[in-house]
Amino acid sequence: MMFLDSIATASPAHAYTQLECYEALSATEAFAGLRPRSQALLSKVLGSDASGIATRNLCLKEIGPVVGHGPQRLNESFEREAPVLASAALSKALGKAGLQASDLDALFLCTCTGYLCPGVTSHVAESLGLRENVYLQDLVGLGCGAAIPMLRSAAGFLAAHPGSKVATVAVEICSAAFFADDDPGVLISLCLFGDGAAAVVWSDEGADHKWQAGHFTTVHRPEEREKIRFINSDGKLKNQLHKAVPGLAAKAVAGLYAQRRGEPDRVLAHSGGRDVIDALEAVLPHSLHETRAVLRDHGNMSSPSVLFALEKALASANGDQRWWLTAFGAGFAAHACEMWRG
């Protein structure tokens, strides 16, 4: 059994409206070098409310210069910012749970926007002062859907080590994969993604008022892999996106929803984008209020997004007894789990 003790999120200090992003990017040499059709796409998505996004938090003091950064500088941005943001979220979650960092027995962390060896967990352990014998596990390569497989790994650790305290952290520095060229997937990524981190502390100590997580399900469709994935482009992470992604997500999520054990009071989903949310709502008997709010306030943060939605739901849970969570992305893969109390 895995019970939620606390949850907390962290966002970079720098917040930008979509219009501010457009004004900054349109003044760059990179923008001037784009084809007119590409410039029009940026104007449409960033210059209006078409994206469903009001603001994004980014680890950037200025927006414009990032599209001129080479791979080395982008990689350094991830290495610098990911441990800081992950540590901030976990520190807040530990405080809410009334725990010290030394109380943790395991730390699971997922990310896809950069690579460190040893992983980000090593840096977080040093920053917060985790014990030298704490179990550290970095999950990489799972894309936007990574948070739920990470929770599944944490559930396995708790089952094997009763009485443990386990933390899960999803952190993405999406701005470390920002650049501009005429590829629509690159441009859409530049318009939609934000930086963020979410941390959850878990234990096997239950009570009637505590939320429990379980009944994990997943589906992989590798034949669709090329429609949504990161590829290496001259040393940069390039987000490869196909227009079929909203439909793929809806079909996969509908299949997972059919496997649920109970009827949920709410559905919480990864905020992949306005078109993705529209497609999900077309196949689910629920409105994705928290998911839309996360997209509006933060953009698509990749793996932390569904946990941001969970934090919002917890703030207004009232008499809810069961929720269904889903996240999806590179692979093509989709994942789900249920949370319940009482």
ZADO-1210 file (C-alpha; in nm, 4 decimals, padded with zeros to 6 digits):
<atoms>
<atom x="00.0000" y="00.0000" z="00.0000" code="MET" pos="1"/>
<atom x="00.1199" y="00.3513" z="-00.0785" code="MET" pos="2"/>
<atom x="-00.0258" y="00.6526" z="00.1004" code="PHE" pos="3"/>
<atom x="00.0335" y="01.0175" z="00.0126" code="LEU" pos="4"/>
<atom x="00.1927" y="01.2129" z="00.2973" code="ASP" pos="5"/>
<atom x="00.2493" y="01.5431" z="00.1161" code="SER" pos="6"/>
<atom x="00.2882" y="01.7089" z="-00.2220" code="ILE" pos="7"/>
<atom x="00.4590" y="02.0310" z="-00.3290" code="ALA" pos="8"/>
<atom x="00.5548" y="02.2020" z="-00.6524" code="THR" pos="9"/>
<atom x="00.8226" y="02.4489" z="-00.7536" code="ALA" pos="10"/>
<atom x="00.8453" y="02.6866" z="-01.0479" code="SER" pos="11"/>
<atom x="01.1255" y="02.9168" z="-01.1637" code="PRO" pos="12"/>
<atom x="01.1027" y="03.2786" z="-01.0554" code="ALA" pos="13"/>
<atom x="01.0814" y="03.4108" z="-01.4103" code="HIS" pos="14"/>
<atom x="00.7237" y="03.4154" z="-01.5449" code="ALA" pos="15"/>
<atom x="00.6303" y="03.5266" z="-01.8956" code="TYR" pos="16"/>
<atom x="00.3049" y="03.5806" z="-02.0783" code="THR" pos="17"/>
<atom x="00.2751" y="03.4349" z="-02.4258" code="GLN" pos="18"/>
<atom x="00.2784" y="03.7836" z="-02.5748" code="LEU" pos="19"/>
<atom x="00.5996" y="03.8657" z="-02.3895" code="GLU" pos="20"/>
<atom x="00.7532" y="03.5501" z="-02.5337" code="CYS" pos="21"/>
<atom x="00.6502" y="03.6480" z="-02.8849" code="TYR" pos="22"/>
<atom x="00.7817" y="04.0023" z="-02.8526" code="GLU" pos="23"/>
<atom x="01.1179" y="03.8754" z="-02.7273" code="ALA" pos="24"/>
<atom x="01.1533" y="03.5998" z="-02.9874" code="LEU" pos="25"/>
<atom x="01.0394" y="03.8123" z="-03.2801" code="SER" pos="26"/>
<atom x="01.3294" y="04.0513" z="-03.2157" code="ALA" pos="27"/>
<atom x="01.5946" y="03.7793" z="-03.2600" code="THR" pos="28"/>
<atom x="01.8082" y="03.6882" z="-03.5599" code="GLU" pos="29"/>
<atom x="01.6769" y="03.3322" z="-03.5317" code="ALA" pos="30"/>
<atom x="01.3198" y="03.4579" z="-03.5870" code="PHE" pos="31"/>
<atom x="01.4287" y="03.6705" z="-03.8840" code="ALA" pos="32"/>
<atom x="01.5824" y="03.3598" z="-04.0407" code="GLY" pos="33"/>
<atom x="01.2594" y="03.1607" z="-04.0268" code="LEU" pos="34"/>
<atom x="01.0306" y="03.1149" z="-04.3240" code="ARG" pos="35"/>
<atom x="00.7227" y="03.3412" z="-04.3314" code="PRO" pos="36"/>
<atom x="00.5007" y="03.0418" z="-04.2583" code="ARG" pos="37"/>
<atom x="00.7029" y="02.9624" z="-03.9437" code="SER" pos="38"/>
<atom x="00.6903" y="03.3250" z="-03.8307" code="GLN" pos="39"/>
<atom x="00.3133" y="03.3215" z="-03.8792" code="ALA" pos="40"/>
<atom x="00.2852" y="03.0059" z="-03.6666" code="LEU" pos="41"/>
<atom x="00.4714" y="03.1694" z="-03.3782" code="LEU" pos="42"/>
<atom x="00.2570" y="03.4802" z="-03.4138" code="SER" pos="43"/>
<atom x="-00.0639" y="03.2754" z="-03.4071" code="LYS" pos="44"/>
<atom x="00.0248" y="03.0627" z="-03.1050" code="VAL" pos="45"/>
<atom x="00.2076" y="03.3239" z="-02.8977" code="LEU" pos="46"/>
<atom x="00.0279" y="03.6362" z="-03.0105" code="GLY" pos="47"/>
<atom x="-00.3216" y="03.5208" z="-02.9138" code="SER" pos="48"/>
<atom x="-00.4989" y="03.3035" z="-02.6568" code="ASP" pos="49"/>
<atom x="-00.5164" y="03.0122" z="-02.9014" code="ALA" pos="50"/>
<atom x="-00.2773" y="02.7985" z="-02.6969" code="SER" pos="51"/>
<atom x="-00.4834" y="02.8029" z="-02.3771" code="GLY" pos="52"/>
<atom x="-00.1714" y="02.9296" z="-02.1970" code="ILE" pos="53"/>
<atom x="-00.1577" y="03.2591" z="-02.0085" code="ALA" pos="54"/>
<atom x="00.1867" y="03.2342" z="-01.8468" code="THR" pos="55"/>
<atom x="00.4899" y="03.0072" z="-01.8361" code="ARG" pos="56"/>
<atom x="00.7685" y="02.9897" z="-01.5764" code="ASN" pos="57"/>
<atom x="01.1130" y="02.9445" z="-01.7283" code="LEU" pos="58"/>
<atom x="01.4686" y="02.9254" z="-01.5942" code="CYS" pos="59"/>
<atom x="01.5562" y="03.2162" z="-01.8222" code="LEU" pos="60"/>
<atom x="01.6180" y="03.5772" z="-01.7222" code="LYS" pos="61"/>
<atom x="01.5461" y="03.6674" z="-02.0850" code="GLU" pos="62"/>
<atom x="01.3515" y="03.4719" z="-02.3467" code="ILE" pos="63"/>
<atom x="01.5124" y="03.5894" z="-02.6688" code="GLY" pos="64"/>
<atom x="01.8750" y="03.4798" z="-02.6189" code="PRO" pos="65"/>
<atom x="01.7862" y="03.1115" z="-02.5642" code="VAL" pos="66"/>
<atom x="01.7227" y="03.0492" z="-02.9352" code="VAL" pos="67"/>
<atom x="02.0836" y="03.1484" z="-03.0018" code="GLY" pos="68"/>
<atom x="02.2350" y="02.9095" z="-02.7476" code="HIS" pos="69"/>
<atom x="02.4395" y="02.6130" z="-02.8660" code="GLY" pos="70"/>
<atom x="02.4064" y="02.2586" z="-02.7275" code="PRO" pos="71"/>
<atom x="02.6788" y="02.3066" z="-02.4677" code="GLN" pos="72"/>
<atom x="02.5054" y="02.6055" z="-02.3104" code="ARG" pos="73"/>
<atom x="02.1664" y="02.4348" z="-02.3212" code="LEU" pos="74"/>
<atom x="02.3088" y="02.1241" z="-02.1525" code="ASN" pos="75"/>
<atom x="02.4722" y="02.3395" z="-01.8876" code="GLU" pos="76"/>
<atom x="02.1361" y="02.5044" z="-01.8209" code="SER" pos="77"/>
<atom x="01.9813" y="02.1670" z="-01.7424" code="PHE" pos="78"/>
<atom x="02.2739" y="02.0620" z="-01.5218" code="GLU" pos="79"/>
<atom x="02.2523" y="02.3884" z="-01.3284" code="ARG" pos="80"/>
<atom x="01.8763" y="02.4295" z="-01.2953" code="GLU" pos="81"/>
<atom x="01.7314" y="02.0768" z="-01.2618" code="ALA" pos="82"/>
<atom x="01.8874" y="01.9984" z="-00.9197" code="PRO" pos="83"/>
<atom x="01.7879" y="02.3406" z="-00.7858" code="VAL" pos="84"/>
<atom x="01.4244" y="02.3124" z="-00.8920" code="LEU" pos="85"/>
<atom x="01.3954" y="01.9474" z="-00.7823" code="ALA" pos="86"/>
<atom x="01.5477" y="02.0294" z="-00.4425" code="SER" pos="87"/>
<atom x="01.3097" y="02.3208" z="-00.3945" code="ALA" pos="88"/>
<atom x="01.0029" y="02.1049" z="-00.4585" code="ALA" pos="89"/>
<atom x="01.1258" y="01.8203" z="-00.2371" code="LEU" pos="90"/>
<atom x="01.2240" y="02.0544" z="00.0463" code="SER" pos="91"/>
<atom x="00.8701" y="02.1971" z="00.0474" code="LYS" pos="92"/>
<atom x="00.7140" y="01.8496" z="00.0402" code="ALA" pos="93"/>
<atom x="00.9303" y="01.7310" z="00.3305" code="LEU" pos="94"/>
<atom x="00.8296" y="02.0368" z="00.5317" code="GLY" pos="95"/>
<atom x="00.4606" y="01.9686" z="00.4693" code="LYS" pos="96"/>
<atom x="00.5082" y="01.6069" z="00.5817" code="ALA" pos="97"/>
<atom x="00.6942" y="01.7141" z="00.8965" code="GLY" pos="98"/>
<atom x="01.0028" y="01.5213" z="00.7884" code="LEU" pos="99"/>
<atom x="01.3749" y="01.5847" z="00.7611" code="GLN" pos="100"/>
<atom x="01.5656" y="01.4896" z="00.4473" code="ALA" pos="101"/>
<atom x="01.7485" y="01.2283" z="00.6536" code="SER" pos="102"/>
<atom x="01.4156" y="01.0524" z="00.7166" code="ASP" pos="103"/>
<atom x="01.3889" y="00.9439" z="00.3531" code="LEU" pos="104"/>
<atom x="01.4753" y="00.5864" z="00.2629" code="ASP" pos="105"/>
<atom x="01.4445" y="00.6280" z="-00.1143" code="ALA" pos="106"/>
<atom x="01.4289" y="00.9003" z="-00.3766" code="LEU" pos="107"/>
<atom x="01.2874" y="00.8378" z="-00.7235" code="PHE" pos="108"/>
<atom x="01.3250" y="01.1133" z="-00.9836" code="LEU" pos="109"/>
<atom x="01.2125" y="01.1352" z="-01.3452" code="CYS" pos="110"/>
<atom x="01.3249" y="01.3730" z="-01.6176" code="THR" pos="111"/>
<atom x="01.3706" y="01.3735" z="-01.9947" code="CYS" pos="112"/>
<atom x="01.5005" y="01.7226" z="-02.0755" code="THR" pos="113"/>
<atom x="01.8639" y="01.6515" z="-01.9901" code="GLY" pos="114"/>
<atom x="02.1101" y="01.3856" z="-01.8831" code="TYR" pos="115"/>
<atom x="02.3493" y="01.3694" z="-01.5890" code="LEU" pos="116"/>
<atom x="02.5656" y="01.0832" z="-01.4668" code="CYS" pos="117"/>
<atom x="02.5384" y="01.0403" z="-01.1754" code="PRO" pos="118"/>
<atom x="02.1782" y="01.1485" z="-01.2066" code="GLY" pos="119"/>
<atom x="01.9901" y="01.4459" z="-01.0672" code="VAL" pos="120"/>
<atom x="01.9122" y="01.2403" z="-00.7541" code="THR" pos="121"/>
<atom x="02.2796" y="01.2535" z="-00.6578" code="SER" pos="122"/>
<atom x="02.2767" y="01.6329" z="-00.6682" code="HIS" pos="123"/>
<atom x="01.9486" y="01.6548" z="-00.4756" code="VAL" pos="124"/>
<atom x="02.0792" y="01.4122" z="-00.2114" code="ALA" pos="125"/>
<atom x="02.3862" y="01.6303" z="-00.1611" code="GLU" pos="126"/>
<atom x="02.1896" y="01.9561" z="-00.1602" code="SER" pos="127"/>
<atom x="01.9301" y="01.8468" z="00.0967" code="LEU" pos="128"/>
<atom x="02.1470" y="01.6154" z="00.3067" code="GLY" pos="129"/>
<atom x="01.9918" y="01.2749" z="00.2423" code="LEU" pos="130"/>
<atom x="02.1545" y="00.9800" z="00.4185" code="ARG" pos="131"/>
<atom x="02.4501" y="00.8182" z="00.2462" code="GLU" pos="132"/>
<atom x="02.2636" y="00.4856" z="00.2305" code="ASN" pos="133"/>
<atom x="01.9425" y="00.6274" z="00.0777" code="VAL" pos="134"/>
<atom x="01.8256" y="00.4451" z="-00.2356" code="TYR" pos="135"/>
<atom x="01.8504" y="00.6738" z="-00.5407" code="LEU" pos="136"/>
<atom x="01.6790" y="00.5942" z="-00.8707" code="GLN" pos="137"/>
<atom x="01.6747" y="00.8177" z="-01.1798" code="ASP" pos="138"/>
<atom x="01.4176" y="00.7370" z="-01.4475" code="LEU" pos="139"/>
<atom x="01.5059" y="00.8836" z="-01.7872" code="VAL" pos="140"/>
<atom x="01.3712" y="00.8465" z="-02.1379" code="GLY" pos="141"/>
<atom x="01.0032" y="00.8163" z="-02.0468" code="LEU" pos="142"/>
<atom x="00.9039" y="01.1631" z="-02.1678" code="GLY" pos="143"/>
<atom x="00.5928" y="01.3512" z="-02.0593" code="CYS" pos="144"/>
<atom x="00.4303" y="01.0377" z="-01.9179" code="GLY" pos="145"/>
<atom x="00.7081" y="00.9558" z="-01.6717" code="ALA" pos="146"/>
<atom x="00.5459" y="01.0603" z="-01.3432" code="ALA" pos="147"/>
<atom x="00.3084" y="00.7635" z="-01.3194" code="ILE" pos="148"/>
<atom x="00.5671" y="00.4915" z="-01.3958" code="PRO" pos="149"/>
<atom x="00.7813" y="00.6642" z="-01.1326" code="MET" pos="150"/>
<atom x="00.4998" y="00.6287" z="-00.8782" code="LEU" pos="151"/>
<atom x="00.4713" y="00.2620" z="-00.9746" code="ARG" pos="152"/>
<atom x="00.8433" y="00.2152" z="-00.9002" code="SER" pos="153"/>
<atom x="00.7984" y="00.3844" z="-00.5630" code="ALA" pos="154"/>
<atom x="00.5057" y="00.1534" z="-00.4838" code="ALA" pos="155"/>
<atom x="00.7285" y="-00.1453" z="-00.5552" code="GLY" pos="156"/>
<atom x="00.9963" y="-00.0150" z="-00.3201" code="PHE" pos="157"/>
<atom x="00.7416" y="00.0389" z="-00.0428" code="LEU" pos="158"/>
<atom x="00.6058" y="-00.3123" z="-00.0883" code="ALA" pos="159"/>
<atom x="00.9560" y="-00.4548" z="-00.0576" code="ALA" pos="160"/>
<atom x="01.0586" y="-00.2287" z="00.2326" code="HIS" pos="161"/>
<atom x="00.7695" y="-00.1854" z="00.4775" code="PRO" pos="162"/>
<atom x="00.7879" y="00.1171" z="00.7019" code="GLY" pos="163"/>
<atom x="00.9889" y="00.3250" z="00.4551" code="SER" pos="164"/>
<atom x="00.9500" y="00.6892" z="00.3604" code="LYS" pos="165"/>
<atom x="00.9821" y="00.7442" z="-00.0140" code="VAL" pos="166"/>
<atom x="00.9946" y="01.0621" z="-00.2208" code="ALA" pos="167"/>
<atom x="00.9133" y="01.0961" z="-00.5901" code="THR" pos="168"/>
<atom x="01.0201" y="01.4036" z="-00.7888" code="VAL" pos="169"/>
<atom x="00.9379" y="01.4958" z="-01.1480" code="ALA" pos="170"/>
<atom x="01.1541" y="01.7789" z="-01.2816" code="VAL" pos="171"/>
<atom x="01.1881" y="01.9201" z="-01.6300" code="GLU" pos="172"/>
<atom x="01.3910" y="02.2100" z="-01.7667" code="ILE" pos="173"/>
<atom x="01.2091" y="02.2267" z="-02.0986" code="CYS" pos="174"/>
<atom x="01.3846" y="02.5547" z="-02.1800" code="SER" pos="175"/>
<atom x="01.7068" y="02.3510" z="-02.2090" code="ALA" pos="176"/>
<atom x="01.5559" y="02.2084" z="-02.5285" code="ALA" pos="177"/>
<atom x="01.4450" y="02.5418" z="-02.6777" code="PHE" pos="178"/>
<atom x="01.5664" y="02.6501" z="-03.0187" code="PHE" pos="179"/>
<atom x="01.4133" y="02.7767" z="-03.3413" code="ALA" pos="180"/>
<atom x="01.4009" y="02.6321" z="-03.6910" code="ASP" pos="181"/>
<atom x="01.1312" y="02.5699" z="-03.9484" code="ASP" pos="182"/>
<atom x="01.0253" y="02.2326" z="-03.8079" code="ASP" pos="183"/>
<atom x="00.6664" y="02.2741" z="-03.6757" code="PRO" pos="184"/>
<atom x="00.7375" y="02.0434" z="-03.3800" code="GLY" pos="185"/>
<atom x="01.0303" y="02.2603" z="-03.2722" code="VAL" pos="186"/>
<atom x="00.8212" y="02.5762" z="-03.2998" code="LEU" pos="187"/>
<atom x="00.5229" y="02.4323" z="-03.1134" code="ILE" pos="188"/>
<atom x="00.7575" y="02.3192" z="-02.8348" code="SER" pos="189"/>
<atom x="00.8980" y="02.6709" z="-02.8151" code="LEU" pos="190"/>
<atom x="00.5422" y="02.7994" z="-02.7711" code="CYS" pos="191"/>
<atom x="00.3982" y="02.5473" z="-02.5236" code="LEU" pos="192"/>
<atom x="00.6568" y="02.4169" z="-02.2797" code="PHE" pos="193"/>
<atom x="00.7540" y="02.5500" z="-01.9377" code="GLY" pos="194"/>
<atom x="00.9887" y="02.4518" z="-01.6547" code="ASP" pos="195"/>
<atom x="00.8755" y="02.3007" z="-01.3259" code="GLY" pos="196"/>
<atom x="00.9143" y="02.0346" z="-01.0587" code="ALA" pos="197"/>
<atom x="00.6740" y="01.8424" z="-00.8361" code="ALA" pos="198"/>
<atom x="00.7573" y="01.6271" z="-00.5339" code="ALA" pos="199"/>
<atom x="00.5427" y="01.3789" z="-00.3419" code="VAL" pos="200"/>
<atom x="00.6280" y="01.2001" z="-00.0168" code="VAL" pos="201"/>
<atom x="00.4810" y="00.8517" z="00.0318" code="TRP" pos="202"/>
<atom x="00.4636" y="00.5910" z="00.3060" code="SER" pos="203"/>
<atom x="00.2772" y="00.2698" z="00.3836" code="ASP" pos="204"/>
<atom x="00.1214" y="00.4271" z="00.6935" code="GLU" pos="205"/>
<atom x="-00.2478" y="00.4708" z="00.6198" code="GLY" pos="206"/>
<atom x="-00.5417" y="00.6521" z="00.7747" code="ALA" pos="207"/>
<atom x="-00.9004" y="00.7138" z="00.6650" code="ASP" pos="208"/>
<atom x="-00.8264" y="01.0689" z="00.5527" code="HIS" pos="209"/>
<atom x="-00.5115" y="00.9851" z="00.3529" code="LYS" pos="210"/>
<atom x="-00.5058" y="00.9280" z="-00.0208" code="TRP" pos="211"/>
<atom x="-00.3779" y="00.5934" z="-00.1446" code="GLN" pos="212"/>
<atom x="-00.2328" y="00.5235" z="-00.4905" code="ALA" pos="213"/>
<atom x="-00.2485" y="00.1979" z="-00.6826" code="GLY" pos="214"/>
<atom x="-00.3965" y="-00.0021" z="-00.9708" code="HIS" pos="215"/>
<atom x="-00.1334" y="00.1085" z="-01.2224" code="PHE" pos="216"/>
<atom x="-00.1983" y="00.0419" z="-01.5910" code="THR" pos="217"/>
<atom x="00.0044" y="00.1140" z="-01.9011" code="THR" pos="218"/>
<atom x="00.0067" y="00.0745" z="-02.2794" code="VAL" pos="219"/>
<atom x="00.2970" y="00.0994" z="-02.5251" code="HIS" pos="220"/>
<atom x="00.2618" y="00.1529" z="-02.8989" code="ARG" pos="221"/>
<atom x="00.6207" y="00.1493" z="-03.0332" code="PRO" pos="222"/>
<atom x="00.4987" y="00.1483" z="-03.3916" code="GLU" pos="223"/>
<atom x="00.3962" y="00.5108" z="-03.3266" code="GLU" pos="224"/>
<atom x="00.7308" y="00.6054" z="-03.1723" code="ARG" pos="225"/>
<atom x="00.8370" y="00.8485" z="-03.4450" code="GLU" pos="226"/>
<atom x="00.5275" y="01.0622" z="-03.3923" code="LYS" pos="227"/>
<atom x="00.6420" y="01.1887" z="-03.0526" code="ILE" pos="228"/>
<atom x="00.9953" y="01.1626" z="-02.9209" code="ARG" pos="229"/>
<atom x="01.3163" y="01.3520" z="-02.8557" code="PHE" pos="230"/>
<atom x="01.5833" y="01.3156" z="-03.1222" code="ILE" pos="231"/>
<atom x="01.9428" y="01.4404" z="-03.1278" code="ASN" pos="232"/>
<atom x="01.9826" y="01.7350" z="-03.3627" code="SER" pos="233"/>
<atom x="02.3443" y="01.8520" z="-03.3766" code="ASP" pos="234"/>
<atom x="02.3759" y="01.7945" z="-03.0031" code="GLY" pos="235"/>
<atom x="02.0431" y="01.9562" z="-02.9135" code="LYS" pos="236"/>
<atom x="01.7310" y="01.7780" z="-02.7929" code="LEU" pos="237"/>
<atom x="01.4737" y="01.8221" z="-03.0677" code="LYS" pos="238"/>
<atom x="01.1113" y="01.7494" z="-02.9871" code="ASN" pos="239"/>
<atom x="00.9594" y="01.5529" z="-03.2723" code="GLN" pos="240"/>
<atom x="00.5826" y="01.6067" z="-03.2743" code="LEU" pos="241"/>
<atom x="00.3226" y="01.4876" z="-03.5231" code="HIS" pos="242"/>
<atom x="-00.0248" y="01.6305" z="-03.5703" code="LYS" pos="243"/>
<atom x="-00.1673" y="01.2859" z="-03.4894" code="ALA" pos="244"/>
<atom x="-00.0576" y="01.3079" z="-03.1231" code="VAL" pos="245"/>
<atom x="-00.3913" y="01.4333" z="-02.9780" code="PRO" pos="246"/>
<atom x="-00.5744" y="01.1429" z="-03.1408" code="GLY" pos="247"/>
<atom x="-00.3123" y="00.8913" z="-03.0274" code="LEU" pos="248"/>
<atom x="-00.3371" y="01.0195" z="-02.6720" code="ALA" pos="249"/>
<atom x="-00.7169" y="01.0057" z="-02.6695" code="ALA" pos="250"/>
<atom x="-00.7303" y="00.6502" z="-02.8029" code="LYS" pos="251"/>
<atom x="-00.4707" y="00.5213" z="-02.5561" code="ALA" pos="252"/>
<atom x="-00.6227" y="00.7007" z="-02.2580" code="VAL" pos="253"/>
<atom x="-00.9730" y="00.5774" z="-02.3445" code="ALA" pos="254"/>
<atom x="-00.8400" y="00.2215" z="-02.3431" code="GLY" pos="255"/>
<atom x="-00.6782" y="00.2667" z="-02.0035" code="LEU" pos="256"/>
<atom x="-00.9906" y="00.4328" z="-01.8620" code="TYR" pos="257"/>
<atom x="-01.1907" y="00.1236" z="-01.9581" code="ALA" pos="258"/>
<atom x="-00.9661" y="-00.0759" z="-01.7220" code="GLN" pos="259"/>
<atom x="-01.0426" y="00.1371" z="-01.4144" code="ARG" pos="260"/>
<atom x="-01.1675" y="-00.0364" z="-01.1022" code="ARG" pos="261"/>
<atom x="-01.4093" y="00.2296" z="-00.9811" code="GLY" pos="262"/>
<atom x="-01.5948" y="00.5359" z="-01.1050" code="GLU" pos="263"/>
<atom x="-01.3782" y="00.8422" z="-01.0292" code="PRO" pos="264"/>
<atom x="-01.4994" y="01.1732" z="-00.8975" code="ASP" pos="265"/>
<atom x="-01.2328" y="01.3456" z="-01.1060" code="ARG" pos="266"/>
<atom x="-00.9865" y="01.2710" z="-01.3838" code="VAL" pos="267"/>
<atom x="-00.6451" y="01.4378" z="-01.3657" code="LEU" pos="268"/>
<atom x="-00.4324" y="01.4330" z="-01.6790" code="ALA" pos="269"/>
<atom x="-00.1050" y="01.5527" z="-01.8218" code="HIS" pos="270"/>
<atom x="-00.1547" y="01.8969" z="-01.9760" code="SER" pos="271"/>
<atom x="-00.0128" y="01.8178" z="-02.3189" code="GLY" pos="272"/>
<atom x="-00.1733" y="02.1169" z="-02.4888" code="GLY" pos="273"/>
<atom x="-00.5138" y="02.2590" z="-02.5722" code="ARG" pos="274"/>
<atom x="-00.5780" y="02.0196" z="-02.8614" code="ASP" pos="275"/>
<atom x="-00.4731" y="01.7218" z="-02.6504" code="VAL" pos="276"/>
<atom x="-00.7053" y="01.8203" z="-02.3662" code="ILE" pos="277"/>
<atom x="-00.9922" y="01.8703" z="-02.6123" code="ASP" pos="278"/>
<atom x="-00.9297" y="01.5223" z="-02.7537" code="ALA" pos="279"/>
<atom x="-00.9229" y="01.3653" z="-02.4068" code="LEU" pos="280"/>
<atom x="-01.2465" y="01.5331" z="-02.2993" code="GLU" pos="281"/>
<atom x="-01.4108" y="01.3971" z="-02.6152" code="ALA" pos="282"/>
<atom x="-01.3500" y="01.0370" z="-02.4999" code="VAL" pos="283"/>
<atom x="-01.3794" y="01.0746" z="-02.1202" code="LEU" pos="284"/>
<atom x="-01.6968" y="01.1451" z="-01.9213" code="PRO" pos="285"/>
<atom x="-01.5172" y="01.4175" z="-01.7233" code="HIS" pos="286"/>
<atom x="-01.4088" y="01.7769" z="-01.7694" code="SER" pos="287"/>
<atom x="-01.0386" y="01.8251" z="-01.7055" code="LEU" pos="288"/>
<atom x="-01.0607" y="02.1438" z="-01.4978" code="HIS" pos="289"/>
<atom x="-00.7333" y="02.1038" z="-01.3072" code="GLU" pos="290"/>
<atom x="-00.5478" y="01.9979" z="-01.6211" code="THR" pos="291"/>
<atom x="-00.6639" y="02.3077" z="-01.8100" code="ARG" pos="292"/>
<atom x="-00.5688" y="02.5276" z="-01.5143" code="ALA" pos="293"/>
<atom x="-00.2160" y="02.3844" z="-01.5106" code="VAL" pos="294"/>
<atom x="-00.1807" y="02.4480" z="-01.8832" code="LEU" pos="295"/>
<atom x="-00.3118" y="02.8029" z="-01.8421" code="ARG" pos="296"/>
<atom x="-00.0803" y="02.8941" z="-01.5544" code="ASP" pos="297"/>
<atom x="00.2358" y="02.7004" z="-01.6438" code="HIS" pos="298"/>
<atom x="00.2177" y="02.5650" z="-01.9982" code="GLY" pos="299"/>
<atom x="00.3127" y="02.2045" z="-02.0693" code="ASN" pos="300"/>
<atom x="00.5862" y="02.1158" z="-01.8192" code="MET" pos="301"/>
<atom x="00.6179" y="01.7569" z="-01.9400" code="SER" pos="302"/>
<atom x="00.6374" y="01.5006" z="-01.6576" code="SER" pos="303"/>
<atom x="00.5512" y="01.7254" z="-01.3566" code="PRO" pos="304"/>
<atom x="00.2257" y="01.8433" z="-01.5155" code="SER" pos="305"/>
<atom x="-00.0024" y="01.5662" z="-01.3873" code="VAL" pos="306"/>
<atom x="00.1357" y="01.6134" z="-01.0349" code="LEU" pos="307"/>
<atom x="00.0659" y="01.9872" z="-01.0556" code="PHE" pos="308"/>
<atom x="-00.2937" y="01.8891" z="-01.1402" code="ALA" pos="309"/>
<atom x="-00.2958" y="01.6530" z="-00.8410" code="LEU" pos="310"/>
<atom x="-00.1839" y="01.9337" z="-00.6107" code="GLU" pos="311"/>
<atom x="-00.4662" y="02.1547" z="-00.7393" code="LYS" pos="312"/>
<atom x="-00.7202" y="01.8771" z="-00.6874" code="ALA" pos="313"/>
<atom x="-00.6034" y="01.8152" z="-00.3309" code="LEU" pos="314"/>
<atom x="-00.6634" y="02.1811" z="-00.2508" code="ALA" pos="315"/>
<atom x="-01.0351" y="02.1364" z="-00.3295" code="SER" pos="316"/>
<atom x="-01.0961" y="01.7660" z="-00.2648" code="ALA" pos="317"/>
<atom x="-01.4052" y="01.8165" z="-00.0455" code="ASN" pos="318"/>
<atom x="-01.5944" y="01.4870" z="-00.0358" code="GLY" pos="319"/>
<atom x="-01.4133" y="01.3217" z="-00.3275" code="ASP" pos="320"/>
<atom x="-01.3241" y="00.9585" z="-00.2664" code="GLN" pos="321"/>
<atom x="-01.1646" y="00.8389" z="-00.5912" code="ARG" pos="322"/>
<atom x="-00.9560" y="00.9952" z="-00.8696" code="TRP" pos="323"/>
<atom x="-00.8094" y="00.8613" z="-01.1914" code="TRP" pos="324"/>
<atom x="-00.4730" y="00.9981" z="-01.3127" code="LEU" pos="325"/>
<atom x="-00.3218" y="00.9621" z="-01.6566" code="THR" pos="326"/>
<atom x="-00.0064" y="01.0769" z="-01.8368" code="ALA" pos="327"/>
<atom x="00.1309" y="00.9974" z="-02.1797" code="PHE" pos="328"/>
<atom x="00.4002" y="01.0862" z="-02.4287" code="GLY" pos="329"/>
<atom x="00.7135" y="00.9530" z="-02.5954" code="ALA" pos="330"/>
<atom x="00.6996" y="00.5896" z="-02.6890" code="GLY" pos="331"/>
<atom x="00.4124" y="00.6227" z="-02.7789" code="PHE" pos="332"/>
<atom x="00.3132" y="00.5288" z="-02.4246" code="ALA" pos="333"/>
<atom x="00.0308" y="00.6088" z="-02.1866" code="ALA" pos="334"/>
<atom x="-00.0029" y="00.5325" z="-01.8164" code="HIS" pos="335"/>
<atom x="-00.2691" y="00.5583" z="-01.5482" code="ALA" pos="336"/>
<atom x="-00.3286" y="00.4963" z="-01.1807" code="CYS" pos="337"/>
<atom x="-00.6082" y="00.5412" z="-00.9316" code="GLU" pos="338"/>
<atom x="-00.6115" y="00.7280" z="-00.6022" code="MET" pos="339"/>
<atom x="-00.8705" y="00.6771" z="-00.3334" code="TRP" pos="340"/>
<atom x="-00.9324" y="00.7296" z="00.0363" code="ARG" pos="341"/>
<atom x="-01.1546" y="00.5895" z="00.3029" code="GLY" pos="342"/>
</atoms>
